[in-house]
């Protein structure tokens, strides 16, 4: 009688090897032990982007600060510099007092300080919107109609008013006979205020970019990064202008 060979209960492959275990599900075996909890790789990490943007801002502000510190050192050295007068054979000081329009300067400074306050309100408002965005995305959840003041647009207008005020102050100085090449003191005033205006204009362009992003309804998280970085840069420029204004009190003497 022929001997029967027992059939294995475990299925085998074509060459006799065991088949792999079935992973289950309809995802082609890609749902591993933690596959259901893993976030998609294409989801942007806005928190990490904000931290990197703040670090980049700190790095960018360092050379700006060093630039104005070097201007201050050059001012102190040049202010005490004496020139030999060959007609009288004596050393004379060529530093001429500058008649600064202090009323216009203080008014323009108040505009810049006010813009720094409004942009801080804009930064806090966009931070709050970003924190509530996940809650608003839940179906059936409503936080009511929230009214947001246009702090960002108001800051943009105030920044442009400050830059226009700088142009007016320069025209007042020119009408008083103080031009860029009048003397080292007037050159110092024009150059220092002009460099500050150029850097502040860069912040104004960033504000306009944030305004356009708001009108286009960009994601609130990405808009928060732009507003946050611009706000801290704007505060830096406000403090720098107050520092320059203190130097102007010595330049006028």
C-alpha positions as CSV (number, residue, x, y, z in Angstrom):
1,X,0.0,0.0,0.0
2,X,1.4,3.4,-1.0
3,X,2.4,5.7,1.8
4,X,0.6,9.0,2.0
5,X,2.7,12.2,2.4
6,X,1.1,14.6,4.9
7,X,0.1,18.0,3.6
8,X,1.4,20.9,5.6
9,X,-1.2,23.2,7.0
10,X,1.0,26.3,6.3
11,X,0.8,27.6,2.8
12,X,4.0,27.7,0.8
13,X,5.2,29.7,-2.2
14,X,6.2,28.6,-5.6
15,X,9.6,27.3,-4.5
16,X,8.4,25.8,-1.3
17,X,9.2,28.7,0.9
18,X,6.7,30.1,3.4
19,X,4.5,33.0,2.3
20,X,4.8,36.2,4.2
21,X,2.2,37.0,6.8
22,X,-0.8,39.0,5.7
23,X,-0.6,42.6,7.0
24,X,-4.3,43.4,6.6
25,X,-6.0,46.6,5.5
26,X,-6.3,48.1,2.1
27,X,-3.1,50.2,2.2
28,X,-0.8,47.6,0.4
29,X,0.9,46.7,3.7
30,X,2.1,50.2,4.4
31,X,0.2,50.7,7.7
32,X,2.8,49.4,10.1
33,X,2.7,49.5,13.8
34,X,2.7,53.3,14.0
35,X,1.6,54.2,10.5
36,X,-1.8,55.4,11.5
37,X,-0.3,58.1,13.9
38,X,2.5,59.4,11.7
39,X,1.9,62.8,10.1
40,X,2.3,63.3,6.4
41,X,5.7,64.5,5.4
42,X,4.2,67.3,3.3
43,X,2.6,69.1,6.3
44,X,4.6,72.3,7.1
45,X,5.9,72.7,10.6
46,X,5.1,76.4,11.2
47,X,6.5,76.4,14.7
48,X,9.9,75.3,13.5
49,X,9.8,77.8,10.6
50,X,9.0,80.6,13.0
51,X,12.0,79.7,15.2
52,X,14.3,79.6,12.2
53,X,12.9,82.9,11.0
54,X,13.5,84.6,14.4
55,X,17.1,83.2,14.5
56,X,17.7,84.6,11.0
57,X,16.3,87.9,12.0
58,X,18.7,88.1,15.0
59,X,21.6,87.2,12.7
60,X,20.5,89.9,10.2
61,X,20.1,92.6,12.9
62,X,23.6,92.1,14.2
63,X,25.5,93.7,11.3
64,X,23.0,96.5,11.2
65,X,23.7,97.2,14.9
66,X,27.4,97.0,14.3
67,X,27.1,99.4,11.4
68,X,25.5,102.1,13.5
69,X,27.9,101.5,16.3
70,X,30.8,102.2,13.9
71,X,29.0,105.4,12.7
72,X,28.8,106.5,16.4
73,X,32.6,105.9,16.8
74,X,33.3,107.8,13.6
75,X,31.1,110.6,14.8
76,X,32.9,110.9,18.2
77,X,36.3,110.9,16.6
78,X,35.3,113.4,13.9
79,X,33.6,115.7,16.3
80,X,36.8,116.3,18.3
81,X,39.0,116.4,15.2
82,X,41.0,119.7,14.8
83,X,42.2,121.1,11.4
84,X,45.2,123.3,11.0
85,X,44.4,126.7,9.6
86,X,47.4,128.0,7.6
87,X,46.1,131.6,7.5
88,X,46.1,131.9,11.3
89,X,48.6,129.1,12.0
90,X,46.3,127.6,14.7
91,X,44.3,124.5,15.0
92,X,40.5,125.1,14.6
93,X,37.5,122.9,14.9
94,X,35.5,122.5,11.7
95,X,32.4,121.0,13.4
96,X,29.6,123.5,12.8
97,X,26.4,123.4,14.9
98,X,23.4,122.2,13.0
99,X,20.0,123.9,13.5
100,X,17.8,120.8,13.7
101,X,14.0,121.2,13.4
102,X,13.3,119.6,16.7
103,X,9.5,120.1,16.5
104,X,9.4,118.1,13.3
105,X,11.8,115.5,14.6
106,X,9.8,114.9,17.8
107,X,6.5,114.7,15.9
108,X,8.0,112.2,13.5
109,X,9.4,110.2,16.4
110,X,5.9,110.1,17.9
111,X,4.6,108.7,14.7
112,X,7.3,105.9,14.7
113,X,6.6,105.0,18.3
114,X,2.9,104.9,17.6
115,X,3.5,102.5,14.6
116,X,5.6,100.3,16.9
117,X,2.5,100.0,19.2
118,X,0.1,99.2,16.4
119,X,2.4,96.5,14.9
120,X,2.6,94.9,18.4
121,X,-1.2,94.8,18.4
122,X,-1.0,93.2,14.9
123,X,1.5,90.6,16.1
124,X,-0.6,89.6,19.1
125,X,-3.8,89.5,17.0
126,X,-2.3,87.2,14.4
127,X,-0.8,85.0,17.1
128,X,-4.2,84.6,18.6
129,X,-5.7,83.8,15.2
130,X,-3.1,81.2,14.6
131,X,-3.7,79.5,18.0
132,X,-7.5,79.4,17.3
133,X,-7.1,78.1,13.8
134,X,-7.2,74.4,14.7
135,X,-10.3,74.9,16.8
136,X,-12.1,76.7,14.0
137,X,-11.3,73.8,11.6
138,X,-13.4,71.4,13.7
139,X,-16.8,70.8,12.0
140,X,-19.7,72.2,13.9
141,X,-17.5,74.4,16.1
142,X,-18.1,78.2,15.8
143,X,-16.3,80.9,17.8
144,X,-18.7,83.6,16.6
145,X,-18.0,86.6,14.5
146,X,-14.7,88.2,15.6
147,X,-13.9,91.8,14.7
148,X,-10.3,92.5,13.9
149,X,-9.0,96.0,13.7
150,X,-6.7,96.7,10.8
151,X,-3.6,97.1,12.9
152,X,-1.3,95.9,10.1
153,X,-2.6,98.4,7.6
154,X,-2.5,101.2,10.1
155,X,1.2,100.4,10.8
156,X,2.0,100.5,7.1
157,X,0.4,103.9,6.8
158,X,2.3,105.2,9.9
159,X,5.5,103.9,8.5
160,X,5.0,105.7,5.2
161,X,4.1,108.9,7.1
162,X,7.4,108.6,9.0
163,X,9.4,108.2,5.8
164,X,7.6,111.2,4.3
165,X,8.4,113.2,7.4
166,X,12.1,112.4,7.0
167,X,12.0,113.8,3.5
168,X,10.3,116.9,4.9
169,X,12.9,117.3,7.6
170,X,15.7,117.1,5.0
171,X,14.0,119.8,3.0
172,X,13.8,122.0,6.1
173,X,17.5,121.5,6.8
174,X,18.3,122.4,3.2
175,X,16.2,125.6,3.5
176,X,18.3,126.5,6.5
177,X,21.5,126.1,4.5
178,X,22.6,122.7,5.8
179,X,23.2,120.3,2.9
180,X,25.0,117.0,2.7
181,X,28.3,118.6,1.8
182,X,28.0,121.6,4.1
183,X,30.2,120.2,6.8
184,X,30.9,117.0,8.8
185,X,28.1,117.7,11.2
186,X,25.4,118.1,8.6
187,X,26.8,115.2,6.7
188,X,26.6,113.1,9.8
189,X,22.9,114.0,10.2
190,X,22.0,113.3,6.6
191,X,23.9,110.0,6.4
192,X,22.7,108.6,9.7
193,X,19.1,109.4,9.2
194,X,19.3,108.3,5.6
195,X,20.7,104.9,6.5
196,X,17.9,104.5,9.1
197,X,15.3,105.4,6.5
198,X,16.6,102.8,4.0
199,X,16.5,100.0,6.6
200,X,13.0,101.1,7.7
201,X,11.8,101.2,4.1
202,X,12.7,97.5,4.0
203,X,10.5,96.9,6.9
204,X,7.7,98.8,5.2
205,X,8.0,96.5,2.2
206,X,7.6,93.5,4.5
207,X,4.5,95.1,5.9
208,X,3.0,95.6,2.4
209,X,3.8,91.9,1.7
210,X,1.9,90.9,4.8
211,X,-1.0,93.2,3.7
212,X,-1.2,91.5,0.3
213,X,-1.1,88.1,2.0
214,X,-4.0,89.1,4.2
215,X,-6.1,90.2,1.2
216,X,-5.3,87.0,-0.6
217,X,-6.4,85.0,2.4
218,X,-3.2,83.1,2.8
219,X,-2.9,80.5,5.7
220,X,-2.9,82.3,9.0
221,X,0.2,80.4,10.1
222,X,2.3,81.6,7.3
223,X,1.0,85.2,7.7
224,X,1.9,85.0,11.4
225,X,5.6,84.3,10.5
226,X,5.8,87.4,8.3
227,X,4.0,89.6,10.9
228,X,6.0,88.3,13.8
229,X,9.4,88.9,12.1
230,X,8.4,92.3,10.8
231,X,7.1,93.4,14.2
232,X,10.4,92.5,16.0
233,X,12.4,94.2,13.2
234,X,10.1,97.3,13.5
235,X,10.7,97.5,17.3
236,X,14.4,97.3,16.6
237,X,14.3,100.2,14.2
238,X,12.2,102.3,16.6
239,X,14.8,101.8,19.3
240,X,17.5,102.5,16.9
241,X,15.9,105.8,15.9
242,X,15.6,106.9,19.5
243,X,19.3,106.2,19.9
244,X,20.0,108.3,16.7
245,X,17.9,111.1,18.1
246,X,20.0,111.2,21.2
247,X,23.1,111.5,19.0
248,X,21.5,114.3,17.1
249,X,21.5,116.4,20.4
250,X,25.3,116.2,20.3
251,X,25.5,116.8,16.5
252,X,23.6,120.0,16.9
253,X,26.1,121.4,19.3
